[in-house]
Amino acid sequence: MIEIGRIQQYTKSGNLIIQTKHKIIPDTKLLDAKGKKVAVSIDLIGPINSPYIIAKPLIENPYKIVNLMLYVTKQKRRKHLGNTK
């Protein structure tokens, strides 16, 4: 597993903000140290050298996991859907 970042806060809108140094694609499953699915990434925001991930929690009481380190498995790359002539 690849260490992706630490949860910084749980927002009023019900999302998690995670500070990271990696770029990830939307709909990436975020895991805890035991491999349990904790959240799904929605968007990547902020500066290029220190972005933040916005994620939707998949667990009950997500405010209890603030400051938890999250991980991902090896990511698949998006396929380019261009002309295939």
C-alpha positions as CSV (number, residue, x, y, z in Angstrom):
1,M,0.0,0.0,0.0
2,I,1.1,3.6,-0.7
3,E,0.8,6.2,2.1
4,I,-1.4,9.0,0.7
5,G,-1.8,11.5,3.5
6,R,-3.4,12.4,6.8
7,I,-7.0,13.5,7.4
8,Q,-6.9,17.2,8.4
9,Q,-10.5,17.8,9.1
10,Y,-14.1,16.8,8.8
11,T,-16.2,19.5,7.2
12,K,-19.8,20.7,7.9
13,S,-20.8,19.4,4.5
14,G,-19.7,15.9,5.5
15,N,-16.5,15.6,3.5
16,L,-12.9,14.9,4.6
17,I,-10.0,17.1,3.8
18,I,-6.7,15.2,3.4
19,Q,-3.3,16.8,3.0
20,T,-1.2,14.9,0.5
21,K,1.9,15.1,-1.7
22,H,0.4,12.7,-4.4
23,K,-2.0,13.3,-7.2
24,I,-4.8,10.8,-7.3
25,I,-7.8,10.5,-9.6
26,P,-11.4,10.9,-8.4
27,D,-13.2,7.7,-7.2
28,T,-10.0,6.3,-5.7
29,K,-10.7,4.2,-2.6
30,L,-8.8,5.4,0.5
31,L,-7.9,2.8,3.1
32,D,-6.8,2.8,6.7
33,A,-3.6,0.9,7.9
34,K,-5.6,-2.4,8.1
35,G,-6.8,-2.1,4.5
36,K,-10.4,-1.2,5.4
37,K,-12.1,1.2,2.9
38,V,-12.6,4.5,4.8
39,A,-13.4,7.1,2.1
40,V,-13.6,7.7,-1.7
41,S,-11.8,10.7,-3.3
42,I,-14.0,13.3,-4.9
43,D,-11.6,16.0,-6.0
44,L,-8.0,17.3,-5.7
45,I,-7.6,21.0,-4.8
46,G,-4.9,23.5,-3.8
47,P,-1.4,24.2,-5.0
48,I,0.4,21.6,-7.2
49,N,3.3,21.0,-4.8
50,S,1.0,20.5,-1.8
51,P,-2.5,19.5,-2.8
52,Y,-5.5,18.5,-0.7
53,I,-7.9,15.6,-1.4
54,I,-11.6,16.1,-0.8
55,A,-13.1,12.7,0.1
56,K,-16.5,11.3,1.0
57,P,-16.4,9.1,4.1
58,L,-17.7,5.5,3.8
59,I,-17.9,4.9,7.6
60,E,-20.2,6.0,10.5
61,N,-18.9,8.8,12.7
62,P,-16.1,10.0,10.3
63,Y,-15.2,12.8,12.8
64,K,-13.5,10.1,14.9
65,I,-10.9,9.4,12.2
66,V,-9.5,13.0,11.9
67,N,-5.7,12.8,12.0
68,L,-5.7,9.2,10.7
69,M,-3.2,8.3,8.0
70,L,-4.7,7.0,4.8
71,Y,-3.4,4.7,2.1
72,V,-4.2,3.5,-1.5
73,T,-3.4,0.4,-3.4
74,K,-1.6,0.8,-6.7
75,Q,-3.7,3.1,-8.9
76,K,-4.9,2.3,-12.4
77,R,-4.3,5.0,-15.0
78,R,-7.1,6.6,-16.9
79,K,-7.4,5.5,-20.5
80,H,-7.3,8.2,-23.1
81,L,-10.6,8.0,-25.2
82,G,-9.3,9.6,-28.3
83,N,-9.7,8.7,-32.0
84,T,-8.7,5.1,-32.6
85,K,-8.2,5.2,-36.4
